[in-house]
Structure formats: structure tokens, C-alpha cells
């Protein structure tokens, strides 16, 4: 009788439980951000994209070249500490709210319902998942190929074999994942799920059955029926639990008729075992490491030079003295502009030496090799060359100084 009432209550669907409402909002935000970020442009380039042909990472207005990718390692270190810290305190908040596997499984819940329907409904569900897989596959490619370029080339049917190949492979993998695996991935394969068992402590935020009120349980099994991974939360913590809070909402919905709070809820550790304590030794240590790695990341990102200058002697030119006893030396300057804007450098030499030419103009991303001559009366063999950027890109940018050694004939 109880199960029949539960089934009727589920079919009505007139109200959205509190946690489910917030999770639905999180899914919508996720569904907007994932395909939307590649379309966002900052300084004329994608907000987040790795350009494979040019080996450049565009990251929200910053551009990192391949030889600057050490900063990506620091960013990875920061994300690792952040994940560990969040997991220690808030448990599987990522799994239940933000993980793409969970979000897309929730968005394609119609597929699970189709398995109990007729052939046409099932075929339509498979078709819906397939279309969504095509879209998600394209979305992933947009983080490597600008979506504007992708769509333009698609309309002209000129994507090329490589992009077509990746798109087909990604579509097949995603389609098989969300028709055959779905949430079983979280319960069996996901390495993060396995790792969390080592990170939890007795004060980590979890969803649990309050055993202190076990006698109030009606054994309706509603929590088991709504669980997407099919576990019985009443039996205690389970590594397969993704903290989706479906059981929490359903239990609250049933006990609301009695004017009581449900038996399943969020707890800091086992129900009644510990008081909430966010600042504990392991959380403080990982939090400090997260903060320090963030400071290092910000410092490195802020101090990276976007101009690379190398100076070597021009061995094809013999140093000489002019009739007025001025020394003439020639050097090859290799200068690369790693900015997304034009740049102009004025070159000055110490010791009142003349530099010819004394100006170098560079286009965005341009690498230029220029021959320059240093001419003048020489007191010191060591000379400082100062490259001063113009106001074209950033008037506050500091000058770059390089030392060269003059050769006398």
C-alpha cells in the first residue's frame, strides 16, 4: 500500500524538493557554462582554449606559450590541493553537484525512463542521447578549435580529417557512456570516488541516515527506489553514493505529512557523533597549501614577460674602427612579441653609443631577427642595451635590459 502511494506521489511531480531545486539550478548553470565559455572572447581571443598548432594556451585574457607551461603545473598543483581541501570538508560535493558525468546523467534521465517504455519511446531516447553526444563532442573540440572557426568550417564542409575524426570518436565514446555506463562509472571506475575514502574524516560533510531515529523508519524503501546508483543508505556509508540528495528529498517529502523532518540529512560526520568543526588539522594544512599554491600561481602569472629577447654577435661582420676612431660592432637581435597586440621597442645603449636601427616594430605573436649596429667611442667593453616598450600596448610595462660584450678589431 505504501509503495503504491509512493509511486503515485512520484508520478505527480507537482513540487520540486529543496535540494533537487538547487541541484537543478546548478545543472542549468553547468549546461550554460560548458558550451558557452569557448564563445566568450577576451582581447580578441577565446577565454579558454589551447591552440595546438601554435602551442598557446588562452586563459581569460592571459596567453601562455609552450615554454611557459610550467605555470600550468603550478595551476595543477593548486587545483589538486583545492580538491583535497574541499573533499576533506564538504565530502562528495563535486560528485553530486558539478561532475559532468552526474550533470549529463541527470539531463538525460529520460533515457532511464525510456527503458520501461515501448520501442518508439526507447528509439527516441537513444536518438536524443545521440544528438546530445554530438553536441557535447563538438563542445569539447571548441576548447581546442575556436567555435567560430569550427562552425564556419562546418558550414563549408571543410573541417578536415583530424577534426572529423576526433568529433566522431568523442561522439561514440560519450554516446556509449550515457547509454551503457551512466552513473555506474561513479560507483565503479571513477578514481576520485576511490580516493575519497582516504580523505574523509569523522567530521566530513556527508548525507547519512540518522540511526538515532531508526525506529521511526517505515521501511517504505522510497530512499532506495529514488537512488540513482541503487544503494540503501540506511545500511551506512557506501563508496557508490554520489551525494545527489535524492534520498534526502524523498524522505523529507514523506515525513512532511507527519509534520516531521526526514530521517536522512546532511551531517558533519556520523549523525550525533561530532559537532561541526571546519578548522581541524588536516583541513588547515591542506587549506594552507592551497592558499600558498594560489599565491605562487598569481605571482608567476603576473611576472611572466611577454617579450623574449636573445642577442648574439653577428659573426659575418668584422668589428672595425671608423675614421673618427669610433668602434663599430654588429649584433643579431632575436625578439618575439608574445602579446595579442602590436609592440614597438626603442633601443638605447649605455655609454652614449648609437644604435642603428634603434626601433623594432612587432606584430602580435611575431618573431623577428634584426641586425643592429653599435657605433661610438668606447670606454667599457660591456654595454647595456635597454629595450623600452612604447605606449602601444601597455605604458606601464617595464623596460628590458640585456648586456653585450663589444669586440675590438
KAVEN-V280438 format. One record per residue. N is the residue number from 1. RES is the residue in three letters. SS is DSSP state (2 for helix, 1 for strand, 0 for the rest). Layout:
# KAVEN-V280438
n-><N | N>
res-><RES | RES>
ss-><SS | SS>
This chain:
# KAVEN-V280438
n-><1 | 2 | 3 | 4 | 5 | 6 | 7 | 8 | 9 | 10 | 11 | 12 | 13 | 14 | 15 | 16 | 17 | 18 | 19 | 20 | 21 | 22 | 23 | 24 | 25 | 26 | 27 | 28 | 29 | 30 | 31 | 32 | 33 | 34 | 35 | 36 | 37 | 38 | 39 | 40 | 41 | 42 | 43 | 44 | 45 | 46 | 47 | 48 | 49 | 50 | 51 | 52 | 53 | 54 | 55 | 56 | 57 | 58 | 59 | 60 | 61 | 62 | 63 | 64 | 65 | 66 | 67 | 68 | 69 | 70 | 71 | 72 | 73 | 74 | 75 | 76 | 77 | 78 | 79 | 80 | 81 | 82 | 83 | 84 | 85 | 86 | 87 | 88 | 89 | 90 | 91 | 92 | 93 | 94 | 95 | 96 | 97 | 98 | 99 | 100 | 101 | 102 | 103 | 104 | 105 | 106 | 107 | 108 | 109 | 110 | 111 | 112 | 113 | 114 | 115 | 116 | 117 | 118 | 119 | 120 | 121 | 122 | 123 | 124 | 125 | 126 | 127 | 128 | 129 | 130 | 131 | 132 | 133 | 134 | 135 | 136 | 137 | 138 | 139 | 140 | 141 | 142 | 143 | 144 | 145 | 146 | 147 | 148 | 149 | 150 | 151 | 152 | 153 | 154 | 155 | 156 | 157 | 158 | 159 | 160 | 161 | 162 | 163 | 164 | 165 | 166 | 167 | 168 | 169 | 170 | 171 | 172 | 173 | 174 | 175 | 176 | 177 | 178 | 179 | 180 | 181 | 182 | 183 | 184 | 185 | 186 | 187 | 188 | 189 | 190 | 191 | 192 | 193 | 194 | 195 | 196 | 197 | 198 | 199 | 200 | 201 | 202 | 203 | 204 | 205 | 206 | 207 | 208 | 209 | 210 | 211 | 212 | 213 | 214 | 215 | 216 | 217 | 218 | 219 | 220 | 221 | 222 | 223 | 224 | 225 | 226 | 227 | 228 | 229 | 230 | 231 | 232 | 233 | 234 | 235 | 236 | 237 | 238 | 239 | 240 | 241 | 242 | 243 | 244 | 245 | 246 | 247 | 248 | 249 | 250 | 251 | 252 | 253 | 254 | 255 | 256 | 257 | 258 | 259 | 260 | 261 | 262 | 263 | 264 | 265 | 266 | 267 | 268 | 269 | 270 | 271 | 272 | 273 | 274 | 275 | 276 | 277 | 278 | 279 | 280 | 281 | 282 | 283 | 284 | 285 | 286 | 287 | 288 | 289 | 290 | 291 | 292 | 293 | 294 | 295 | 296 | 297 | 298 | 299 | 300 | 301 | 302 | 303 | 304 | 305 | 306 | 307 | 308 | 309 | 310 | 311 | 312 | 313 | 314 | 315 | 316 | 317 | 318 | 319 | 320 | 321 | 322 | 323 | 324 | 325 | 326 | 327 | 328 | 329 | 330 | 331 | 332 | 333 | 334 | 335 | 336 | 337 | 338 | 339 | 340 | 341 | 342 | 343 | 344 | 345 | 346 | 347 | 348 | 349 | 350 | 351 | 352 | 353 | 354 | 355 | 356 | 357 | 358 | 359 | 360 | 361 | 362 | 363 | 364 | 365 | 366 | 367 | 368 | 369 | 370 | 371 | 372 | 373 | 374 | 375 | 376 | 377 | 378 | 379 | 380 | 381 | 382 | 383 | 384 | 385 | 386 | 387 | 388 | 389 | 390 | 391 | 392 | 393 | 394 | 395 | 396 | 397 | 398 | 399 | 400 | 401 | 402 | 403 | 404 | 405 | 406 | 407 | 408 | 409>
res-><UNK | UNK | UNK | UNK | UNK | UNK | UNK | UNK | UNK | UNK | UNK | UNK | UNK | UNK | UNK | UNK | UNK | UNK | UNK | UNK | UNK | UNK | UNK | UNK | UNK | UNK | UNK | UNK | UNK | UNK | UNK | UNK | UNK | UNK | UNK | UNK | UNK | UNK | UNK | UNK | UNK | UNK | UNK | UNK | UNK | UNK | UNK | UNK | UNK | UNK | UNK | UNK | UNK | UNK | UNK | UNK | UNK | UNK | UNK | UNK | UNK | UNK | UNK | UNK | UNK | UNK | UNK | UNK | UNK | UNK | UNK | UNK | UNK | UNK | UNK | UNK | UNK | UNK | UNK | UNK | UNK | UNK | UNK | UNK | UNK | UNK | UNK | UNK | UNK | UNK | UNK | UNK | UNK | UNK | UNK | UNK | UNK | UNK | UNK | UNK | UNK | UNK | UNK | UNK | UNK | UNK | UNK | UNK | UNK | UNK | UNK | UNK | UNK | UNK | UNK | UNK | UNK | UNK | UNK | UNK | UNK | UNK | UNK | UNK | UNK | UNK | UNK | UNK | UNK | UNK | UNK | UNK | UNK | UNK | UNK | UNK | UNK | UNK | UNK | UNK | UNK | UNK | UNK | UNK | UNK | UNK | UNK | UNK | UNK | UNK | UNK | UNK | UNK | UNK | UNK | UNK | UNK | UNK | UNK | UNK | UNK | UNK | UNK | UNK | UNK | UNK | UNK | UNK | UNK | UNK | UNK | UNK | UNK | UNK | UNK | UNK | UNK | UNK | UNK | UNK | UNK | UNK | UNK | UNK | UNK | UNK | UNK | UNK | UNK | UNK | UNK | UNK | UNK | UNK | UNK | UNK | UNK | UNK | UNK | UNK | UNK | UNK | UNK | UNK | UNK | UNK | UNK | UNK | UNK | UNK | UNK | UNK | UNK | UNK | UNK | UNK | UNK | UNK | UNK | UNK | UNK | UNK | UNK | UNK | UNK | UNK | UNK | UNK | UNK | UNK | UNK | UNK | UNK | UNK | UNK | UNK | UNK | UNK | UNK | UNK | UNK | UNK | UNK | UNK | UNK | UNK | UNK | UNK | UNK | UNK | UNK | UNK | UNK | UNK | UNK | UNK | UNK | UNK | UNK | UNK | UNK | UNK | UNK | UNK | UNK | UNK | UNK | UNK | UNK | UNK | UNK | UNK | UNK | UNK | UNK | UNK | UNK | UNK | UNK | UNK | UNK | UNK | UNK | UNK | UNK | UNK | UNK | UNK | UNK | UNK | UNK | UNK | UNK | UNK | UNK | UNK | UNK | UNK | UNK | UNK | UNK | UNK | UNK | UNK | UNK | UNK | UNK | UNK | UNK | UNK | UNK | UNK | UNK | UNK | UNK | UNK | UNK | UNK | UNK | UNK | UNK | UNK | UNK | UNK | UNK | UNK | UNK | UNK | UNK | UNK | UNK | UNK | UNK | UNK | UNK | UNK | UNK | UNK | UNK | UNK | UNK | UNK | UNK | UNK | UNK | UNK | UNK | UNK | UNK | UNK | UNK | UNK | UNK | UNK | UNK | UNK | UNK | UNK | UNK | UNK | UNK | UNK | UNK | UNK | UNK | UNK | UNK | UNK | UNK | UNK | UNK | UNK | UNK | UNK | UNK | UNK | UNK | UNK | UNK | UNK | UNK | UNK | UNK | UNK | UNK | UNK | UNK | UNK | UNK | UNK | UNK | UNK | UNK | UNK | UNK | UNK | UNK | UNK | UNK | UNK | UNK | UNK | UNK | UNK | UNK | UNK | UNK | UNK | UNK>
ss-><0 | 2 | 2 | 2 | 2 | 2 | 2 | 2 | 2 | 2 | 2 | 2 | 0 | 0 | 0 | 0 | 0 | 2 | 2 | 2 | 2 | 2 | 2 | 2 | 2 | 2 | 2 | 2 | 2 | 2 | 2 | 2 | 2 | 2 | 2 | 2 | 2 | 2 | 2 | 0 | 1 | 1 | 0 | 0 | 1 | 1 | 0 | 1 | 1 | 1 | 1 | 0 | 0 | 0 | 0 | 1 | 1 | 1 | 1 | 0 | 0 | 1 | 1 | 1 | 1 | 2 | 2 | 2 | 0 | 2 | 2 | 2 | 2 | 2 | 2 | 2 | 2 | 2 | 2 | 2 | 2 | 2 | 2 | 2 | 2 | 2 | 2 | 2 | 2 | 2 | 0 | 0 | 2 | 2 | 2 | 2 | 2 | 0 | 0 | 2 | 2 | 2 | 2 | 2 | 2 | 2 | 2 | 0 | 2 | 2 | 2 | 2 | 2 | 2 | 0 | 0 | 0 | 0 | 2 | 2 | 2 | 2 | 2 | 2 | 2 | 2 | 2 | 2 | 2 | 2 | 2 | 2 | 2 | 2 | 2 | 2 | 2 | 2 | 2 | 2 | 2 | 0 | 0 | 0 | 0 | 0 | 2 | 2 | 2 | 2 | 2 | 2 | 2 | 2 | 2 | 0 | 0 | 0 | 0 | 0 | 2 | 2 | 2 | 2 | 2 | 2 | 2 | 2 | 2 | 2 | 2 | 2 | 2 | 2 | 2 | 2 | 2 | 2 | 2 | 2 | 2 | 0 | 0 | 2 | 2 | 2 | 2 | 2 | 2 | 0 | 2 | 2 | 2 | 2 | 2 | 2 | 2 | 2 | 2 | 0 | 0 | 0 | 0 | 0 | 1 | 1 | 1 | 1 | 1 | 0 | 2 | 2 | 2 | 2 | 2 | 2 | 0 | 0 | 0 | 0 | 0 | 2 | 2 | 2 | 2 | 2 | 0 | 0 | 0 | 0 | 0 | 0 | 2 | 2 | 2 | 0 | 0 | 0 | 0 | 0 | 0 | 0 | 0 | 0 | 0 | 2 | 2 | 2 | 2 | 2 | 2 | 2 | 2 | 2 | 2 | 2 | 0 | 0 | 0 | 0 | 0 | 0 | 0 | 1 | 1 | 1 | 1 | 1 | 0 | 0 | 0 | 0 | 0 | 0 | 0 | 0 | 0 | 0 | 0 | 0 | 2 | 2 | 2 | 2 | 2 | 2 | 2 | 2 | 2 | 2 | 2 | 2 | 2 | 2 | 2 | 2 | 2 | 2 | 2 | 2 | 2 | 2 | 2 | 0 | 0 | 0 | 1 | 1 | 1 | 1 | 1 | 1 | 1 | 0 | 0 | 0 | 0 | 0 | 0 | 1 | 1 | 0 | 0 | 0 | 0 | 0 | 1 | 1 | 1 | 1 | 1 | 1 | 1 | 1 | 1 | 1 | 1 | 0 | 0 | 0 | 0 | 0 | 1 | 1 | 1 | 1 | 1 | 1 | 1 | 2 | 2 | 2 | 0 | 1 | 1 | 1 | 0 | 0 | 1 | 1 | 1 | 1 | 0 | 0 | 0 | 0 | 1 | 1 | 1 | 1 | 1 | 1 | 1 | 1 | 1 | 1 | 0 | 0 | 0 | 0 | 0 | 1 | 1 | 1 | 1 | 1 | 1 | 1 | 1 | 0 | 0 | 0 | 0 | 0 | 0 | 0 | 0 | 0 | 0 | 1 | 1 | 1 | 1 | 1 | 1 | 0 | 0 | 0 | 0>
